[in-house]
Amino acid sequence: MKQRLDSEGRAGGFTLTQLLVVISVGAVLVGTILPALNMAQETMKAAVCLGNMHQWGLAVSLYVEDQRDYYPYDGTMLCGGGVWTDVLPPYIKQPKLCDLYNANTPPAPGMKSVWICPSAKTNVTPTLAIPYYAYAISTCLHTLGQQRAVFQRSRMISPATTIIFCEEPDSDPTFGITNGRYIAEDPAATTYNPSTGRHSGGLNFVMGDGHAQWIRVEDYCRRCPADPGTENDSGAGPTGDWHVGRPYHWWFAPNIATQIN
């Protein structure tokens, strides 16, 4: 068989050097494009999550309008007692979480659901006894053990910077409530790394005025070594989050005392 020659009489095909160059260029392109695609995918997930938070923000706002400015119960039970997972979903035309579990259709990681952040991961197998959902209401809305209304929206002195609703850390075994008293996303962690925030070093939140936004870990976490005093539980003392220059707060005002752990 004759070897094909080019117009100048040279043998066709690539030389070894040319092949190595092509392979190298391909590797560089893959190394550049894949991270960009992954980043775009995570950005899209964060946007979906923020959209979910907008929905919950709307539900909370409509609920308090109907309840003389009082917030719903922040408990972890799913059925009855005025718990938020029962009373908020109807305001955004969603089924109650209790009904989803009773129908054996609970939300789970990877599902498209207003209950799930697309970036959330967990080893929990959802059951009625150990429910899973990726969002939480602040426990600082109530006094420990009281199921009925305690705090009113009108008592906030800075609604735009007061946290009402948030993403639940993946490792928390008790889903549905939180108060920022964890390091990044791990309540058992002993070191602080802001990059562990689910969305580019932060999470999405609903504030007291109803708007949703992204906040970086170090601006909401109450157990960060850079700001160790904020583990104080009442917000009333000199180490509470109102008194250490934090831009966002878990309590309505500097002197609201609670029994929240």
Secondary structure as UniProt FT lines:
FT   TURN            7..8
FT   HELIX           16..66
FT   TURN            67..69
FT   TURN            81..82
FT   HELIX           84..87
FT   HELIX           89..92
FT   HELIX           97..102
FT   TURN            103..104
FT   TURN            109..110
FT   TURN            114..115
FT   TURN            118..119
FT   STRAND          135..138
FT   HELIX           139..141
FT   TURN            144..145
FT   HELIX           153..155
FT   HELIX           159..161
FT   STRAND          162..167
FT   TURN            170..171
FT   TURN            175..176
FT   STRAND          177..178
FT   TURN            184..185
FT   TURN            187..188
FT   HELIX           194..196
FT   TURN            198..200
FT   STRAND          202..207
FT   TURN            208..209
FT   STRAND          212..216
FT   HELIX           217..219
FT   TURN            225..226
FT   HELIX           228..231
FT   TURN            238..239
FT   TURN            241..245
FT   TURN            254..255
//
